[in-house]
Structures are given as C-alpha cells and as structure tokens.
Amino acid sequence: MPAEKKSIKNQDPPAEAPQGKVKFEVYGEEMIEKEVRLSGNSGRVYLPPDWVNHRVKIIRID
C-alpha cells in the first residue's frame, strides 16, 4: 500500500491586496489622460478613432 502523499499546498494565508496606491510600469505607443464621464449606469471614455481595433490598458490613477 503506498505511503500517504504529503500536501504540497502552501499553508500560508493568501497575500492581501496592497492598501493605497501601487506602481505600474507600462510600455506602449502613446498615452492620453482623460476623465471618465457618466453614461447611464456605467462610465465612458472616448478615445481617438485611430485607436479602434488596437489593444489598450486602462489604469485608474485616483
């Protein structure tokens, strides 16, 4: 009969999310800073039409 397998799971509690601000380092082609406007039950940011079909990353800064 095989010996019991030891669990290799980490017994430490999961790391908590950082409180306050964090630093991101992002490389890209260009950047635009805008304010999100209310749009129904959501928010909206308009971007230039030449950005259509390109990937973007949105980072909330405040």
CHARMM internal coordinates of N, CA and C (Angstrom, degrees):
IC EDIT
DIST 1 N 1 CA 1.4519
DIST 1 CA 1 C 1.5250
ANGL 1 N 1 CA 1 C 108.85
DIST 1 C 2 N 1.3444
ANGL 1 CA 1 C 2 N 119.58
DIHE 1 N 1 CA 1 C 2 N 129.28
DIST 2 N 2 CA 1.4735
ANGL 1 C 2 N 2 CA 120.32
DIHE 1 CA 1 C 2 N 2 CA -177.04
DIST 2 CA 2 C 1.5225
ANGL 2 N 2 CA 2 C 111.79
DIHE 1 C 2 N 2 CA 2 C -67.13
DIST 2 C 3 N 1.3333
ANGL 2 CA 2 C 3 N 114.24
DIHE 2 N 2 CA 2 C 3 N 149.86
DIST 3 N 3 CA 1.4681
ANGL 2 C 3 N 3 CA 120.08
DIHE 2 CA 2 C 3 N 3 CA 177.74
DIST 3 CA 3 C 1.5183
ANGL 3 N 3 CA 3 C 109.57
DIHE 2 C 3 N 3 CA 3 C -68.87
DIST 3 C 4 N 1.3248
ANGL 3 CA 3 C 4 N 116.18
DIHE 3 N 3 CA 3 C 4 N 154.74
DIST 4 N 4 CA 1.4662
ANGL 3 C 4 N 4 CA 120.12
DIHE 3 CA 3 C 4 N 4 CA 178.80
DIST 4 CA 4 C 1.5158
ANGL 4 N 4 CA 4 C 110.31
DIHE 3 C 4 N 4 CA 4 C -61.42
DIST 4 C 5 N 1.3293
ANGL 4 CA 4 C 5 N 115.80
DIHE 4 N 4 CA 4 C 5 N 138.36
DIST 5 N 5 CA 1.4601
ANGL 4 C 5 N 5 CA 120.48
DIHE 4 CA 4 C 5 N 5 CA 177.38
DIST 5 CA 5 C 1.5137
ANGL 5 N 5 CA 5 C 108.81
DIHE 4 C 5 N 5 CA 5 C -83.23
DIST 5 C 6 N 1.3153
ANGL 5 CA 5 C 6 N 115.75
DIHE 5 N 5 CA 5 C 6 N 135.59
DIST 6 N 6 CA 1.4612
ANGL 5 C 6 N 6 CA 119.67
DIHE 5 CA 5 C 6 N 6 CA 177.22
DIST 6 CA 6 C 1.5204
ANGL 6 N 6 CA 6 C 109.27
DIHE 5 C 6 N 6 CA 6 C -80.97
DIST 6 C 7 N 1.2992
ANGL 6 CA 6 C 7 N 115.80
DIHE 6 N 6 CA 6 C 7 N 141.11
DIST 7 N 7 CA 1.4584
ANGL 6 C 7 N 7 CA 120.83
DIHE 6 CA 6 C 7 N 7 CA 178.42
DIST 7 CA 7 C 1.5165
ANGL 7 N 7 CA 7 C 108.84
DIHE 6 C 7 N 7 CA 7 C -70.22
DIST 7 C 8 N 1.3265
ANGL 7 CA 7 C 8 N 116.35
DIHE 7 N 7 CA 7 C 8 N 131.91
DIST 8 N 8 CA 1.4602
ANGL 7 C 8 N 8 CA 120.26
DIHE 7 CA 7 C 8 N 8 CA 177.74
DIST 8 CA 8 C 1.5230
ANGL 8 N 8 CA 8 C 111.41
DIHE 7 C 8 N 8 CA 8 C -98.87
DIST 8 C 9 N 1.3336
ANGL 8 CA 8 C 9 N 116.26
DIHE 8 N 8 CA 8 C 9 N 6.99
DIST 9 N 9 CA 1.4590
ANGL 8 C 9 N 9 CA 120.03
DIHE 8 CA 8 C 9 N 9 CA 178.72
DIST 9 CA 9 C 1.5096
ANGL 9 N 9 CA 9 C 109.92
DIHE 8 C 9 N 9 CA 9 C -67.32
DIST 9 C 10 N 1.2964
ANGL 9 CA 9 C 10 N 115.93
DIHE 9 N 9 CA 9 C 10 N 143.77
DIST 10 N 10 CA 1.4627
ANGL 9 C 10 N 10 CA 121.67
DIHE 9 CA 9 C 10 N 10 CA 176.75
DIST 10 CA 10 C 1.5210
ANGL 10 N 10 CA 10 C 108.45
DIHE 9 C 10 N 10 CA 10 C -71.33
DIST 10 C 11 N 1.2984
ANGL 10 CA 10 C 11 N 117.33
DIHE 10 N 10 CA 10 C 11 N 126.84
DIST 11 N 11 CA 1.4579
ANGL 10 C 11 N 11 CA 121.75
DIHE 10 CA 10 C 11 N 11 CA -178.02
DIST 11 CA 11 C 1.5276
ANGL 11 N 11 CA 11 C 112.66
DIHE 10 C 11 N 11 CA 11 C -85.68
DIST 11 C 12 N 1.3234
ANGL 11 CA 11 C 12 N 118.25
DIHE 11 N 11 CA 11 C 12 N -6.95
DIST 12 N 12 CA 1.4579
ANGL 11 C 12 N 12 CA 121.42
DIHE 11 CA 11 C 12 N 12 CA 179.34
DIST 12 CA 12 C 1.5248
ANGL 12 N 12 CA 12 C 109.54
DIHE 11 C 12 N 12 CA 12 C -71.19
DIST 12 C 13 N 1.3463
ANGL 12 CA 12 C 13 N 117.57
DIHE 12 N 12 CA 12 C 13 N 147.27
DIST 13 N 13 CA 1.4658
ANGL 12 C 13 N 13 CA 119.02
DIHE 12 CA 12 C 13 N 13 CA 176.23
DIST 13 CA 13 C 1.5247
ANGL 13 N 13 CA 13 C 110.02
DIHE 12 C 13 N 13 CA 13 C -66.14
DIST 13 C 14 N 1.3386
ANGL 13 CA 13 C 14 N 117.94
DIHE 13 N 13 CA 13 C 14 N 154.31
DIST 14 N 14 CA 1.4643
ANGL 13 C 14 N 14 CA 119.88
DIHE 13 CA 13 C 14 N 14 CA -179.93
DIST 14 CA 14 C 1.5242
ANGL 14 N 14 CA 14 C 111.02
DIHE 13 C 14 N 14 CA 14 C -61.87
DIST 14 C 15 N 1.3297
ANGL 14 CA 14 C 15 N 115.22
DIHE 14 N 14 CA 14 C 15 N 145.84
DIST 15 N 15 CA 1.4702
ANGL 14 C 15 N 15 CA 120.45
DIHE 14 CA 14 C 15 N 15 CA 179.63
DIST 15 CA 15 C 1.5175
ANGL 15 N 15 CA 15 C 109.66
DIHE 14 C 15 N 15 CA 15 C -64.74
DIST 15 C 16 N 1.3033
ANGL 15 CA 15 C 16 N 116.73
DIHE 15 N 15 CA 15 C 16 N 138.23
DIST 16 N 16 CA 1.4583
ANGL 15 C 16 N 16 CA 121.01
DIHE 15 CA 15 C 16 N 16 CA 178.95
DIST 16 CA 16 C 1.5178
ANGL 16 N 16 CA 16 C 109.83
DIHE 15 C 16 N 16 CA 16 C -79.62
DIST 16 C 17 N 1.3144
ANGL 16 CA 16 C 17 N 115.80
DIHE 16 N 16 CA 16 C 17 N 153.05
DIST 17 N 17 CA 1.4613
ANGL 16 C 17 N 17 CA 120.67
DIHE 16 CA 16 C 17 N 17 CA 177.10
DIST 17 CA 17 C 1.5221
ANGL 17 N 17 CA 17 C 108.83
DIHE 16 C 17 N 17 CA 17 C -66.20
DIST 17 C 18 N 1.3359
ANGL 17 CA 17 C 18 N 117.35
DIHE 17 N 17 CA 17 C 18 N 141.67
DIST 18 N 18 CA 1.4607
ANGL 17 C 18 N 18 CA 119.60
DIHE 17 CA 17 C 18 N 18 CA 179.61
DIST 18 CA 18 C 1.5233
ANGL 18 N 18 CA 18 C 111.69
DIHE 17 C 18 N 18 CA 18 C -61.32
DIST 18 C 19 N 1.2946
ANGL 18 CA 18 C 19 N 116.10
DIHE 18 N 18 CA 18 C 19 N 143.17
DIST 19 N 19 CA 1.4591
ANGL 18 C 19 N 19 CA 121.14
DIHE 18 CA 18 C 19 N 19 CA 177.70
DIST 19 CA 19 C 1.5306
ANGL 19 N 19 CA 19 C 108.19
DIHE 18 C 19 N 19 CA 19 C -91.14
DIST 19 C 20 N 1.3137
ANGL 19 CA 19 C 20 N 117.25
DIHE 19 N 19 CA 19 C 20 N 141.44
DIST 20 N 20 CA 1.4590
ANGL 19 C 20 N 20 CA 120.63
DIHE 19 CA 19 C 20 N 20 CA 178.81
DIST 20 CA 20 C 1.5220
ANGL 20 N 20 CA 20 C 111.52
DIHE 19 C 20 N 20 CA 20 C 84.51
DIST 20 C 21 N 1.3146
ANGL 20 CA 20 C 21 N 114.72
DIHE 20 N 20 CA 20 C 21 N -150.40
DIST 21 N 21 CA 1.4623
ANGL 20 C 21 N 21 CA 120.52
DIHE 20 CA 20 C 21 N 21 CA -175.76
DIST 21 CA 21 C 1.5167
ANGL 21 N 21 CA 21 C 111.36
DIHE 20 C 21 N 21 CA 21 C -87.93
DIST 21 C 22 N 1.3299
ANGL 21 CA 21 C 22 N 115.58
DIHE 21 N 21 CA 21 C 22 N 151.84
DIST 22 N 22 CA 1.4550
ANGL 21 C 22 N 22 CA 122.81
DIHE 21 CA 21 C 22 N 22 CA 175.15
DIST 22 CA 22 C 1.5219
ANGL 22 N 22 CA 22 C 108.15
DIHE 21 C 22 N 22 CA 22 C -126.65
DIST 22 C 23 N 1.3018
ANGL 22 CA 22 C 23 N 116.80
DIHE 22 N 22 CA 22 C 23 N 162.85
DIST 23 N 23 CA 1.4643
ANGL 22 C 23 N 23 CA 121.36
DIHE 22 CA 22 C 23 N 23 CA -178.08
DIST 23 CA 23 C 1.5257
ANGL 23 N 23 CA 23 C 109.37
DIHE 22 C 23 N 23 CA 23 C -104.00
DIST 23 C 24 N 1.3452
ANGL 23 CA 23 C 24 N 116.24
DIHE 23 N 23 CA 23 C 24 N 132.80
DIST 24 N 24 CA 1.4547
ANGL 23 C 24 N 24 CA 122.88
DIHE 23 CA 23 C 24 N 24 CA 174.68
DIST 24 CA 24 C 1.5154
ANGL 24 N 24 CA 24 C 108.03
DIHE 23 C 24 N 24 CA 24 C -117.48
DIST 24 C 25 N 1.3064
ANGL 24 CA 24 C 25 N 116.21
DIHE 24 N 24 CA 24 C 25 N 140.73
DIST 25 N 25 CA 1.4677
ANGL 24 C 25 N 25 CA 120.82
DIHE 24 CA 24 C 25 N 25 CA 173.74
DIST 25 CA 25 C 1.5211
ANGL 25 N 25 CA 25 C 106.11
DIHE 24 C 25 N 25 CA 25 C -117.75
DIST 25 C 26 N 1.3406
ANGL 25 CA 25 C 26 N 115.93
DIHE 25 N 25 CA 25 C 26 N 116.97
DIST 26 N 26 CA 1.4595
ANGL 25 C 26 N 26 CA 121.29
DIHE 25 CA 25 C 26 N 26 CA -174.31
DIST 26 CA 26 C 1.5163
ANGL 26 N 26 CA 26 C 108.94
DIHE 25 C 26 N 26 CA 26 C -126.74
DIST 26 C 27 N 1.3157
ANGL 26 CA 26 C 27 N 116.16
DIHE 26 N 26 CA 26 C 27 N 135.36
DIST 27 N 27 CA 1.4579
ANGL 26 C 27 N 27 CA 121.76
DIHE 26 CA 26 C 27 N 27 CA 176.17
DIST 27 CA 27 C 1.5170
ANGL 27 N 27 CA 27 C 108.30
DIHE 26 C 27 N 27 CA 27 C -107.83
DIST 27 C 28 N 1.3152
ANGL 27 CA 27 C 28 N 117.70
DIHE 27 N 27 CA 27 C 28 N 136.09
DIST 28 N 28 CA 1.4547
ANGL 27 C 28 N 28 CA 120.14
DIHE 27 CA 27 C 28 N 28 CA -178.60
DIST 28 CA 28 C 1.5111
ANGL 28 N 28 CA 28 C 112.06
DIHE 27 C 28 N 28 CA 28 C -162.08
DIST 28 C 29 N 1.3003
ANGL 28 CA 28 C 29 N 114.88
DIHE 28 N 28 CA 28 C 29 N -168.78
DIST 29 N 29 CA 1.4612
ANGL 28 C 29 N 29 CA 122.22
DIHE 28 CA 28 C 29 N 29 CA -176.70
DIST 29 CA 29 C 1.5228
ANGL 29 N 29 CA 29 C 112.74
DIHE 28 C 29 N 29 CA 29 C -92.52
DIST 29 C 30 N 1.3244
ANGL 29 CA 29 C 30 N 117.30
DIHE 29 N 29 CA 29 C 30 N -43.16
DIST 30 N 30 CA 1.4573
ANGL 29 C 30 N 30 CA 121.36
DIHE 29 CA 29 C 30 N 30 CA 179.01
DIST 30 CA 30 C 1.5197
ANGL 30 N 30 CA 30 C 109.25
DIHE 29 C 30 N 30 CA 30 C -158.77
DIST 30 C 31 N 1.3219
ANGL 30 CA 30 C 31 N 116.67
DIHE 30 N 30 CA 30 C 31 N 164.80
DIST 31 N 31 CA 1.4440
ANGL 30 C 31 N 31 CA 121.25
DIHE 30 CA 30 C 31 N 31 CA -177.04
DIST 31 CA 31 C 1.5162
ANGL 31 N 31 CA 31 C 109.79
DIHE 30 C 31 N 31 CA 31 C -136.26
DIST 31 C 32 N 1.3215
ANGL 31 CA 31 C 32 N 116.29
DIHE 31 N 31 CA 31 C 32 N 142.58
DIST 32 N 32 CA 1.4603
ANGL 31 C 32 N 32 CA 123.01
DIHE 31 CA 31 C 32 N 32 CA 174.70
DIST 32 CA 32 C 1.5236
ANGL 32 N 32 CA 32 C 106.74
DIHE 31 C 32 N 32 CA 32 C -129.63
DIST 32 C 33 N 1.3157
ANGL 32 CA 32 C 33 N 117.40
DIHE 32 N 32 CA 32 C 33 N 134.19
DIST 33 N 33 CA 1.4548
ANGL 32 C 33 N 33 CA 120.53
DIHE 32 CA 32 C 33 N 33 CA 175.84
DIST 33 CA 33 C 1.5176
ANGL 33 N 33 CA 33 C 108.07
DIHE 32 C 33 N 33 CA 33 C -106.68
DIST 33 C 34 N 1.3409
ANGL 33 CA 33 C 34 N 116.56
DIHE 33 N 33 CA 33 C 34 N 123.79
DIST 34 N 34 CA 1.4593
ANGL 33 C 34 N 34 CA 121.87
DIHE 33 CA 33 C 34 N 34 CA -177.57
DIST 34 CA 34 C 1.5088
ANGL 34 N 34 CA 34 C 109.57
DIHE 33 C 34 N 34 CA 34 C -138.37
DIST 34 C 35 N 1.3331
ANGL 34 CA 34 C 35 N 115.57
DIHE 34 N 34 CA 34 C 35 N 165.63
DIST 35 N 35 CA 1.4586
ANGL 34 C 35 N 35 CA 121.95
DIHE 34 CA 34 C 35 N 35 CA 175.14
DIST 35 CA 35 C 1.5181
ANGL 35 N 35 CA 35 C 108.69
DIHE 34 C 35 N 35 CA 35 C -100.42
DIST 35 C 36 N 1.3159
ANGL 35 CA 35 C 36 N 116.38
DIHE 35 N 35 CA 35 C 36 N 136.43
DIST 36 N 36 CA 1.4640
ANGL 35 C 36 N 36 CA 120.99
DIHE 35 CA 35 C 36 N 36 CA 177.96
DIST 36 CA 36 C 1.5187
ANGL 36 N 36 CA 36 C 108.24
DIHE 35 C 36 N 36 CA 36 C -75.26
DIST 36 C 37 N 1.3249
ANGL 36 CA 36 C 37 N 116.57
DIHE 36 N 36 CA 36 C 37 N 132.77
DIST 37 N 37 CA 1.4637
ANGL 36 C 37 N 37 CA 122.62
DIHE 36 CA 36 C 37 N 37 CA -179.61
DIST 37 CA 37 C 1.5219
ANGL 37 N 37 CA 37 C 109.86
DIHE 36 C 37 N 37 CA 37 C -106.58
DIST 37 C 38 N 1.3229
ANGL 37 CA 37 C 38 N 116.29
DIHE 37 N 37 CA 37 C 38 N 151.17
DIST 38 N 38 CA 1.4525
ANGL 37 C 38 N 38 CA 122.24
DIHE 37 CA 37 C 38 N 38 CA 178.14
DIST 38 CA 38 C 1.5258
ANGL 38 N 38 CA 38 C 109.66
DIHE 37 C 38 N 38 CA 38 C -67.40
DIST 38 C 39 N 1.3362
ANGL 38 CA 38 C 39 N 115.28
DIHE 38 N 38 CA 38 C 39 N 137.79
DIST 39 N 39 CA 1.4591
ANGL 38 C 39 N 39 CA 121.21
DIHE 38 CA 38 C 39 N 39 CA 178.03
DIST 39 CA 39 C 1.5201
ANGL 39 N 39 CA 39 C 107.65
DIHE 38 C 39 N 39 CA 39 C -145.44
DIST 39 C 40 N 1.3285
ANGL 39 CA 39 C 40 N 116.95
DIHE 39 N 39 CA 39 C 40 N 89.81
DIST 40 N 40 CA 1.4575
ANGL 39 C 40 N 40 CA 121.08
DIHE 39 CA 39 C 40 N 40 CA -175.65
DIST 40 CA 40 C 1.5205
ANGL 40 N 40 CA 40 C 110.06
DIHE 39 C 40 N 40 CA 40 C 69.13
DIST 40 C 41 N 1.3181
ANGL 40 CA 40 C 41 N 117.10
DIHE 40 N 40 CA 40 C 41 N -122.79
DIST 41 N 41 CA 1.4582
ANGL 40 C 41 N 41 CA 122.51
DIHE 40 CA 40 C 41 N 41 CA 178.07
DIST 41 CA 41 C 1.5242
ANGL 41 N 41 CA 41 C 111.66
DIHE 40 C 41 N 41 CA 41 C -98.48
DIST 41 C 42 N 1.3154
ANGL 41 CA 41 C 42 N 117.32
DIHE 41 N 41 CA 41 C 42 N 19.79
DIST 42 N 42 CA 1.4574
ANGL 41 C 42 N 42 CA 121.73
DIHE 41 CA 41 C 42 N 42 CA -174.42
DIST 42 CA 42 C 1.5193
ANGL 42 N 42 CA 42 C 110.30
DIHE 41 C 42 N 42 CA 42 C -140.54
DIST 42 C 43 N 1.2998
ANGL 42 CA 42 C 43 N 117.01
DIHE 42 N 42 CA 42 C 43 N -175.90
DIST 43 N 43 CA 1.4582
ANGL 42 C 43 N 43 CA 121.98
DIHE 42 CA 42 C 43 N 43 CA 175.26
DIST 43 CA 43 C 1.5158
ANGL 43 N 43 CA 43 C 109.64
DIHE 42 C 43 N 43 CA 43 C -116.32
DIST 43 C 44 N 1.3264
ANGL 43 CA 43 C 44 N 115.80
DIHE 43 N 43 CA 43 C 44 N 158.83
DIST 44 N 44 CA 1.4631
ANGL 43 C 44 N 44 CA 120.03
DIHE 43 CA 43 C 44 N 44 CA -176.97
DIST 44 CA 44 C 1.5172
ANGL 44 N 44 CA 44 C 110.04
DIHE 43 C 44 N 44 CA 44 C -142.05
DIST 44 C 45 N 1.3271
ANGL 44 CA 44 C 45 N 115.71
DIHE 44 N 44 CA 44 C 45 N 142.12
DIST 45 N 45 CA 1.4617
ANGL 44 C 45 N 45 CA 122.99
DIHE 44 CA 44 C 45 N 45 CA 173.01
DIST 45 CA 45 C 1.5181
ANGL 45 N 45 CA 45 C 106.64
DIHE 44 C 45 N 45 CA 45 C -130.10
DIST 45 C 46 N 1.3083
ANGL 45 CA 45 C 46 N 117.18
DIHE 45 N 45 CA 45 C 46 N 126.76
DIST 46 N 46 CA 1.4557
ANGL 45 C 46 N 46 CA 121.00
DIHE 45 CA 45 C 46 N 46 CA 176.65
DIST 46 CA 46 C 1.5223
ANGL 46 N 46 CA 46 C 108.99
DIHE 45 C 46 N 46 CA 46 C -89.89
DIST 46 C 47 N 1.3205
ANGL 46 CA 46 C 47 N 115.66
DIHE 46 N 46 CA 46 C 47 N 134.67
DIST 47 N 47 CA 1.4596
ANGL 46 C 47 N 47 CA 122.12
DIHE 46 CA 46 C 47 N 47 CA 179.18
DIST 47 CA 47 C 1.5227
ANGL 47 N 47 CA 47 C 109.40
DIHE 46 C 47 N 47 CA 47 C -119.42
DIST 47 C 48 N 1.3276
ANGL 47 CA 47 C 48 N 116.95
DIHE 47 N 47 CA 47 C 48 N 161.25
DIST 48 N 48 CA 1.4667
ANGL 47 C 48 N 48 CA 119.32
DIHE 47 CA 47 C 48 N 48 CA -178.52
DIST 48 CA 48 C 1.5345
ANGL 48 N 48 CA 48 C 111.69
DIHE 47 C 48 N 48 CA 48 C -60.96
DIST 48 C 49 N 1.3328
ANGL 48 CA 48 C 49 N 116.76
DIHE 48 N 48 CA 48 C 49 N 146.63
DIST 49 N 49 CA 1.4693
ANGL 48 C 49 N 49 CA 119.53
DIHE 48 CA 48 C 49 N 49 CA -178.00
DIST 49 CA 49 C 1.5253
ANGL 49 N 49 CA 49 C 113.40
DIHE 48 C 49 N 49 CA 49 C -62.87
DIST 49 C 50 N 1.3203
ANGL 49 CA 49 C 50 N 118.22
DIHE 49 N 49 CA 49 C 50 N -25.49
DIST 50 N 50 CA 1.4678
ANGL 49 C 50 N 50 CA 118.73
DIHE 49 CA 49 C 50 N 50 CA 179.10
DIST 50 CA 50 C 1.5356
ANGL 50 N 50 CA 50 C 112.02
DIHE 49 C 50 N 50 CA 50 C -74.70
DIST 50 C 51 N 1.3328
ANGL 50 CA 50 C 51 N 117.69
DIHE 50 N 50 CA 50 C 51 N -4.70
DIST 51 N 51 CA 1.4704
ANGL 50 C 51 N 51 CA 121.58
DIHE 50 CA 50 C 51 N 51 CA 175.16
DIST 51 CA 51 C 1.5310
ANGL 51 N 51 CA 51 C 111.30
DIHE 50 C 51 N 51 CA 51 C -87.69
DIST 51 C 52 N 1.3368
ANGL 51 CA 51 C 52 N 117.58
DIHE 51 N 51 CA 51 C 52 N -9.16
DIST 52 N 52 CA 1.4609
ANGL 51 C 52 N 52 CA 121.42
DIHE 51 CA 51 C 52 N 52 CA 179.84
DIST 52 CA 52 C 1.5273
ANGL 52 N 52 CA 52 C 108.83
DIHE 51 C 52 N 52 CA 52 C -59.83
DIST 52 C 53 N 1.3392
ANGL 52 CA 52 C 53 N 115.97
DIHE 52 N 52 CA 52 C 53 N 139.15
DIST 53 N 53 CA 1.4680
ANGL 52 C 53 N 53 CA 124.39
DIHE 52 CA 52 C 53 N 53 CA -178.56
DIST 53 CA 53 C 1.5189
ANGL 53 N 53 CA 53 C 113.53
DIHE 52 C 53 N 53 CA 53 C 69.52
DIST 53 C 54 N 1.3364
ANGL 53 CA 53 C 54 N 116.96
DIHE 53 N 53 CA 53 C 54 N 17.59
DIST 54 N 54 CA 1.4604
ANGL 53 C 54 N 54 CA 121.89
DIHE 53 CA 53 C 54 N 54 CA 173.29
DIST 54 CA 54 C 1.5186
ANGL 54 N 54 CA 54 C 108.72
DIHE 53 C 54 N 54 CA 54 C -114.48
DIST 54 C 55 N 1.3115
ANGL 54 CA 54 C 55 N 116.95
DIHE 54 N 54 CA 54 C 55 N 155.61
DIST 55 N 55 CA 1.4602
ANGL 54 C 55 N 55 CA 121.16
DIHE 54 CA 54 C 55 N 55 CA 177.72
DIST 55 CA 55 C 1.5171
ANGL 55 N 55 CA 55 C 109.62
DIHE 54 C 55 N 55 CA 55 C -83.74
DIST 55 C 56 N 1.3265
ANGL 55 CA 55 C 56 N 116.76
DIHE 55 N 55 CA 55 C 56 N 139.43
DIST 56 N 56 CA 1.4648
ANGL 55 C 56 N 56 CA 122.17
DIHE 55 CA 55 C 56 N 56 CA 177.95
DIST 56 CA 56 C 1.5216
ANGL 56 N 56 CA 56 C 108.50
DIHE 55 C 56 N 56 CA 56 C -131.70
DIST 56 C 57 N 1.3308
ANGL 56 CA 56 C 57 N 116.46
DIHE 56 N 56 CA 56 C 57 N 160.80
DIST 57 N 57 CA 1.4529
ANGL 56 C 57 N 57 CA 123.11
DIHE 56 CA 56 C 57 N 57 CA 174.08
DIST 57 CA 57 C 1.5109
ANGL 57 N 57 CA 57 C 107.41
DIHE 56 C 57 N 57 CA 57 C -126.51
DIST 57 C 58 N 1.3039
ANGL 57 CA 57 C 58 N 116.64
DIHE 57 N 57 CA 57 C 58 N 134.12
DIST 58 N 58 CA 1.4671
ANGL 57 C 58 N 58 CA 122.21
DIHE 57 CA 57 C 58 N 58 CA -178.64
DIST 58 CA 58 C 1.5318
ANGL 58 N 58 CA 58 C 107.84
DIHE 57 C 58 N 58 CA 58 C -112.30
DIST 58 C 59 N 1.3328
ANGL 58 CA 58 C 59 N 116.58
DIHE 58 N 58 CA 58 C 59 N 126.65
DIST 59 N 59 CA 1.4561
ANGL 58 C 59 N 59 CA 121.82
DIHE 58 CA 58 C 59 N 59 CA 179.09
DIST 59 CA 59 C 1.5239
ANGL 59 N 59 CA 59 C 107.64
DIHE 58 C 59 N 59 CA 59 C -123.94
DIST 59 C 60 N 1.3343
ANGL 59 CA 59 C 60 N 116.75
DIHE 59 N 59 CA 59 C 60 N 122.91
DIST 60 N 60 CA 1.4646
ANGL 59 C 60 N 60 CA 120.44
DIHE 59 CA 59 C 60 N 60 CA 177.18
DIST 60 CA 60 C 1.5279
ANGL 60 N 60 CA 60 C 107.64
DIHE 59 C 60 N 60 CA 60 C -77.96
DIST 60 C 61 N 1.3369
ANGL 60 CA 60 C 61 N 116.66
DIHE 60 N 60 CA 60 C 61 N 126.11
DIST 61 N 61 CA 1.4708
ANGL 60 C 61 N 61 CA 120.01
DIHE 60 CA 60 C 61 N 61 CA -174.57
DIST 61 CA 61 C 1.5189
ANGL 61 N 61 CA 61 C 113.14
DIHE 60 C 61 N 61 CA 61 C -105.48
DIST 61 C 62 N 1.3131
ANGL 61 CA 61 C 62 N 119.48
DIHE 61 N 61 CA 61 C 62 N -5.12
DIST 62 N 62 CA 1.4806
ANGL 61 C 62 N 62 CA 120.07
DIHE 61 CA 61 C 62 N 62 CA 174.32
DIST 62 CA 62 C 1.5082
ANGL 62 N 62 CA 62 C 110.71
DIHE 61 C 62 N 62 CA 62 C -148.61
END
COOR INIT
IC SEED 1 N 1 CA 1 C
IC BUILD
